[in-house]
Amino acid sequence: MSDPTPPLTSTTEYYRPVQVWVVHPPKQRYWLHALLLVLTVFTTLVVGARMQYNFLHNQPVFSINDDALPFFPVRWALSQPSRLLLGIPFAGTLMLILLAHEMGHYLYCKRYGVYATLPFFMLSKTVSTASSALVLVIPVLLTTSLIMSSLITSGSRFESAVKAPSA
């Protein structure tokens, strides 16, 4: 008979310690998030006002050949600020969906203890990308795949909760 090997006395003998680097989250810049949010709301208001104005005057939504208004009519909107009221339905809907989607990611990150910034809203003056947002996440290597899949799909879940009543 062979001699059995003696059992290990502790797990530290079996597993060597692993070096761990701690990433300290950078300081939040709330003023930057607020500024980008306000500018994004303004640009979506301008785009929405232009779309509604064209609709009311039986014109195509966007016409490049239209010499009356430029593609992104900031001066037109600011010359008579009440025109911005025309863009409220478009801007409100788009911003609500976008904010719900990005806050879904942010709130799930907070729930699972993963560092994430508030959404950074990015500006654009075209209708297809009237606004977009980004949540920066510092990845945690030891998170399970279930938590990571929850973080990835959380934005769509929050977004669909906002979209469902409008359907």
C-alpha positions as CSV (number, residue, x, y, z in Angstrom):
1,M,0.0,0.0,0.0
2,S,1.1,3.5,-0.7
3,D,1.4,6.1,1.9
4,P,-1.3,8.7,1.7
5,T,-0.1,12.3,1.4
6,P,-0.7,14.3,4.5
7,P,-3.5,16.9,4.2
8,L,-2.6,20.5,3.7
9,T,-2.9,22.5,7.0
10,S,-4.3,25.6,5.5
11,T,-5.4,27.1,2.2
12,T,-2.5,29.6,2.2
13,E,-0.1,26.8,1.6
14,Y,-2.1,25.6,-1.4
15,Y,-2.9,29.1,-2.9
16,R,-0.2,31.7,-3.1
17,P,-1.3,35.3,-2.3
18,V,-2.2,37.3,-5.3
19,Q,-1.2,40.9,-5.7
20,V,-4.1,43.3,-5.8
21,W,-4.1,46.8,-7.1
22,V,-6.7,49.2,-5.7
23,V,-8.0,51.8,-8.1
24,H,-9.2,54.9,-6.3
25,P,-12.1,56.6,-8.1
26,P,-11.3,60.1,-9.4
27,K,-13.1,63.1,-8.0
28,Q,-16.6,63.6,-9.6
29,R,-17.0,66.7,-11.6
30,Y,-20.7,67.4,-11.2
31,W,-20.4,70.8,-12.9
32,L,-19.3,69.1,-16.1
33,H,-22.2,66.6,-16.0
34,A,-24.7,69.5,-15.4
35,L,-23.2,71.6,-18.2
36,L,-23.3,68.8,-20.8
37,L,-26.9,67.9,-19.8
38,V,-28.0,71.5,-20.2
39,L,-26.3,71.9,-23.6
40,T,-27.7,68.6,-24.8
41,V,-31.2,69.6,-23.8
42,F,-30.7,72.9,-25.6
43,T,-29.5,71.2,-28.8
44,T,-32.4,68.7,-28.8
45,L,-34.8,71.6,-28.2
46,V,-33.4,73.3,-31.3
47,V,-33.5,70.2,-33.5
48,G,-37.1,69.4,-32.2
49,A,-38.2,73.0,-32.9
50,R,-36.9,72.8,-36.4
51,M,-38.6,69.5,-37.1
52,Q,-41.9,70.8,-35.7
53,Y,-41.7,74.0,-37.6
54,N,-41.1,72.1,-40.9
55,F,-44.0,69.8,-40.0
56,L,-46.4,72.7,-39.4
57,H,-45.3,74.3,-42.8
58,N,-45.7,71.1,-44.8
59,Q,-42.0,70.8,-45.5
60,P,-39.7,67.7,-45.2
61,V,-38.3,67.1,-41.8
62,F,-34.8,68.1,-42.9
63,S,-34.0,69.5,-46.3
64,I,-30.4,70.3,-47.2
65,N,-31.6,72.4,-50.2
66,D,-33.7,74.6,-47.9
67,D,-32.0,78.0,-48.0
68,A,-34.5,79.5,-45.5
69,L,-33.0,77.8,-42.5
70,P,-29.6,76.2,-41.8
71,F,-29.3,72.6,-40.8
72,F,-28.9,73.5,-37.1
73,P,-30.8,76.9,-36.7
74,V,-29.5,78.3,-33.4
75,R,-29.8,81.9,-34.5
76,W,-33.3,81.2,-35.8
77,A,-34.3,79.6,-32.4
78,L,-32.7,82.3,-30.3
79,S,-34.1,85.2,-32.4
80,Q,-37.5,84.3,-31.0
81,P,-37.1,82.0,-28.0
82,S,-40.7,81.0,-28.0
83,R,-39.9,78.8,-31.0
84,L,-37.9,76.5,-28.6
85,L,-41.3,75.5,-27.1
86,L,-42.0,73.7,-30.4
87,G,-39.1,71.3,-29.6
88,I,-40.3,70.3,-26.1
89,P,-42.1,67.1,-27.2
90,F,-39.1,65.9,-29.1
91,A,-36.5,66.9,-26.6
92,G,-38.5,65.7,-23.6
93,T,-39.1,62.2,-25.1
94,L,-35.5,61.8,-26.3
95,M,-33.9,63.0,-23.1
96,L,-36.2,60.9,-20.9
97,I,-35.4,57.7,-22.9
98,L,-31.7,58.5,-22.9
99,L,-31.6,59.4,-19.2
100,A,-33.5,56.3,-18.2
101,H,-31.1,54.1,-20.2
102,E,-27.9,55.6,-18.8
103,M,-29.2,55.9,-15.3
104,G,-30.1,52.2,-15.5
105,H,-26.4,51.4,-16.0
106,Y,-25.4,53.9,-13.3
107,L,-27.8,52.6,-10.7
108,Y,-26.9,48.9,-11.3
109,C,-23.2,49.8,-10.9
110,K,-23.9,51.5,-7.6
111,R,-26.0,48.5,-6.5
112,Y,-23.2,46.1,-7.1
113,G,-20.4,48.3,-5.8
114,V,-18.8,49.0,-9.2
115,Y,-17.5,52.5,-9.6
116,A,-19.3,54.5,-12.4
117,T,-19.6,58.1,-13.2
118,L,-22.8,59.9,-13.8
119,P,-23.8,60.0,-17.5
120,F,-21.7,62.3,-19.7
121,F,-24.1,63.7,-22.3
122,M,-22.5,64.4,-25.7
123,L,-23.8,66.9,-28.1
124,S,-24.6,66.5,-31.8
125,K,-26.5,68.6,-34.2
126,T,-27.9,65.8,-36.4
127,V,-31.3,64.2,-35.8
128,S,-29.9,60.6,-35.9
129,T,-27.5,61.4,-33.0
130,A,-29.3,64.4,-31.4
131,S,-27.7,63.4,-28.2
132,S,-26.0,60.4,-26.6
133,A,-24.5,59.6,-23.3
134,L,-21.8,57.6,-21.7
135,V,-21.3,56.1,-18.2
136,L,-17.7,55.5,-17.5
137,V,-17.1,52.3,-15.5
138,I,-13.9,51.1,-13.9
139,P,-14.1,47.4,-14.4
140,V,-13.8,45.1,-11.4
141,L,-11.9,41.9,-12.3
142,L,-13.5,39.7,-9.7
143,T,-17.2,40.4,-10.6
144,T,-19.2,37.4,-11.7
145,S,-20.5,37.2,-15.2
146,L,-24.0,37.4,-13.9
147,I,-23.3,40.8,-12.4
148,M,-21.6,42.1,-15.5
149,S,-24.5,40.9,-17.7
150,S,-26.8,42.7,-15.4
151,L,-24.8,45.9,-15.7
152,I,-24.7,45.7,-19.5
153,T,-28.5,45.0,-19.9
154,S,-29.7,47.3,-17.2
155,G,-29.9,50.3,-19.4
156,S,-32.2,48.6,-21.9
157,R,-34.5,47.4,-19.0
158,F,-34.9,51.0,-17.7
159,E,-35.3,52.3,-21.2
160,S,-38.0,49.9,-22.1
161,A,-39.9,50.8,-18.9
162,V,-40.0,54.4,-20.1
163,K,-40.8,53.5,-23.7
164,A,-43.6,51.0,-22.9
165,P,-46.3,53.6,-21.9
166,S,-45.8,55.5,-25.1
167,A,-46.4,52.5,-27.3
